Amino acid sequence: MNYFLAAQTEVGLKKSCNQDSVILKRAKFKGEEVCIGIICDGMGGLSCGELASKSMAEAFSDWFLYSYSKYESIWDESKMREDIGSIISSENEGLLRYGKEHGIYLGTTITAFLLAGKRFFVWHVGDSRLYKISSSKIERLTNDHTFIAKEVAEGRLTEKEAKNDPKRNVLLQCIGATERVNPDMFCGEVKKGDILLLCSDGFRHEISEKEMLSLLGRCESNKLNEMIKRLISLNIRRNEQDNISAALVKVQ
């Protein structure tokens, strides 16, 4: 299989710096094309959030370049779970320690995947998201680690009520800001024509999944960046205040 990559990030209307970090990389490994996609949304005062998200994203980029590349096969789920769990734990401890030493608050979400052949492995903490899109369907693969998502899941709020609730962005866990982190890790499969879409929460506050599907579902590979820009522009026209980032991989 071949992968076509595209990514865009914008600071948005309110913030003075971009605290999102986005990485997309692909490589040939043992004759197969493999790809990693990472999106981290930092929080904390200005450079603090930027530092947290950059540190987290680079840790996994380094894993892809220097550790995964030494695997004996392109797919070793047991080893991936071990490696990823270790990296997340180490980054969480490091950011917590840095925050305490400097008397600051900082943290970051992470949603990421490794795509190898037709299989993908996902790791997720926070409220950035991963979607899988086909020509006729969009499926959200990750669950938000937020207070509001928990309230909806347990039947105390409806989806409509949750959309405008002032607590919608209160995270239950994120890297560097909570003592214990329990990442979601799971596997899935893609087929030719599918798109994996990573996005920060700023990308999906003001646009619907239906609009994402409309622009991306039948999008040609050479139009991917153009479609992301259109969706980001739509967010800005609707007065999105947060940083806005998205990255996608189309399978061919």
N, C-alpha and C positions, 0 to 999 in steps of 0.2 A: 504494500500500500504506500501511497505518497501523501504527504501532508502539505497543505497550503496555509500559511500563517499570516495573521494581521493583528495589529494592536494600536490603540490610541489612548491617550490620557490628556485630560484638561484640568486646569486648576479650579474652574468653576467661577461663580459670581461673587462669592463672599470671602473665601480664604486667600491669604497672601502668599501661601506656598502650597505645593502639591505634596501631600503626605502619602499618596499611593505609590506603590512600587510594582512594576509589571515586568516580567521576564518571559520570553518565549525563545526556546532554542530547539534545534533539531540536529540530528547527527546520523551517520551510518554506523551501525553497530552489528558486527557479525553478519553483514550482508543485508540487514533489515534497517528500514528507516525508523528512528525513535524520536520522540519529542517530549519536552517538558514545558508545562505552562504554569506560571506562578502569579498570583495577585495578592498583595498585602495592603491593607488599609491601616495606616498608622494613626495613633491618637496620643494626645499630649500637646503641650505648648510647642507650636511651630516646629523647630528643628528636632524636638524630642520625638514627635510622631514620625517624622521623616527618617530619623536614625533607626527607630524600632522596625519600621517596615523594610528599610533597605537592608538592615542586618539579617532579618529573617529571610528575605528573598535571596540574598547572596549566599546564605548558608545552604539552601537547597540547590541553587545553581552550582555551587562548588561540589555538592554531593553528586550531581549529575555528571559533572566533568571529570571528577577525580576518584569517585567511589563506584558509582553505578557502572562506569565505563570498564571497570575491572571485573564485573560479574562474569560468571562462566556461561550464562545464558541471558537472553534479553528479558526473560521473565522468571523472577524468583520472588514470589509473594512473601514468603516467610522472611527472607533477608530484607526486603523492602520495608516490611512492618517494623522489623527490629531497628534498621537504620533510621527510619523516619521518626519513630518514637523517641529514639535517642537524641536526634537533632532538635526536635521540638522541646524536649525536656531541658536540654542544655541551653538553648536560646532563651527559654522562659527563666531559668535560673540566672542567666547572665544579665538579662534586662531588668529583672527584679533587683538584683544586686546593684546594678548601675543606678537605678532610680533611687534606692535607699542611700547610696553613697553621695549622690548629688542633690538629694532632697527634692526630687522631681517625680512627676507621674508620667509614665509612658507605656505604650503597649501597641500591639498590632494584631489584626486578624491575619489569617492565611487560608487561602483556598488554592489548591494546586493539583495537577495530575501529571502522571507519566503515561504516555501513550506509546505502546509497542505493538506493532502489527495491528490486530483488531481489538486488542484488549487495553484497558486503561486502569490505573490505580490512582485513587483519590485520597488526599488528606485535607482535613478541614477543621478550622477553629474560628468561630466568630460569625459574622453576618455578610461577608462577601459570598458570592454564589457561583455555582457551576450548573449550566444548563446543557442538555443535549437536544439538538434541533435537527429534524429531518424536513423533507419538503412539505409535510402536512401536519407536523406535530412538534410541540415544544414541551420538554419535560425538565422540571427542576430536580436536580440530583442531590442537592445538599439541603440540610435543615439549618435554619438560623439558630444560633446560640444566643437568643435574646429573651428578655423577660416577657415580651409581648407574644413571641412565638410559642412560649411555654403556656401562656394563658389561652391562646387559641387552641393548642393541642389538647388542653385539658377541659375545653368547652366553656371557659369563662368569658371569652370574647369571640365575636365573629370576625371574619376576615375584613369585612367592611369597617367595623369599629377599630380594628387594629391599625388600619391604614393611616388614620389620623390621630391615633393615641399619642400623647406627648412623650410616653415612655418607649416609643417604638425602637429607639436606638440604644436602649440600655442593654449592654452585653452581660451575659451570665459568665462567660469566660473569654479571655483573649491572652495572647502570648505577652508576658511581661507585666501583666496587671493583676493576675490572680495566682495565688500560691500553687494551686493544682490545676493542671490542664489535661483534659481527656479528649484528644482529637478523635473525630470520626475518620475512620479509614475503611474504604470499601473498593470493590472492583466492578467493572462493567465492560460492555463490548460495544463496538461501533461497526457500522457497515459503510460501504462506499456511498458518498453523498451526505453523510452525517456531519454536523458541526458541533464541536465542543466550545461553549462560550463561557469564559470566566468574566466576572464583573464585580466591581466594588458596589457598595450599597448606593452610592451617588448615581450610578448608571441606571438603576431600576426604580427609583422613587417616583419619577414623574412619567414613565412610559410603562405600557402594559406588556405582558408576555405576548399578547396577540399582535402588538406592533412589532416586537422583536421577530416573531415568526414571519410576519408579512414581508419584512425587508431582508431577512436572512435565509428563510426557508428554501427559496429557489435561487439564491444568489450565486452567480458565476464566480469562480475562484479569483478572477482578476478584478472583481468588484468588491471584495471583502472590506478593504480599507475604506472605500467610498461609503459603504453601507454603515459601518461603525461611525464614521464622521456624521452621517445624517442622523443617526440615533442620538449621538452626543449633542448635536445642534438642537435637536428636538427637546432634549432635557433642558438645555440652557434657555430656549425660548419659553419654556414652562417654569422658569425661575428656580431651577435647582441650585442650591447654595453650596453643596458639598463638592469635593473633588470628584471627577467623573472618569472612570477608567474601564476599559474592556479589552479582552484579548480572545482570539478565536483561532481554531484549527479546523480546516475542512479536510475530510478524508476522501481521497480519490483512488 
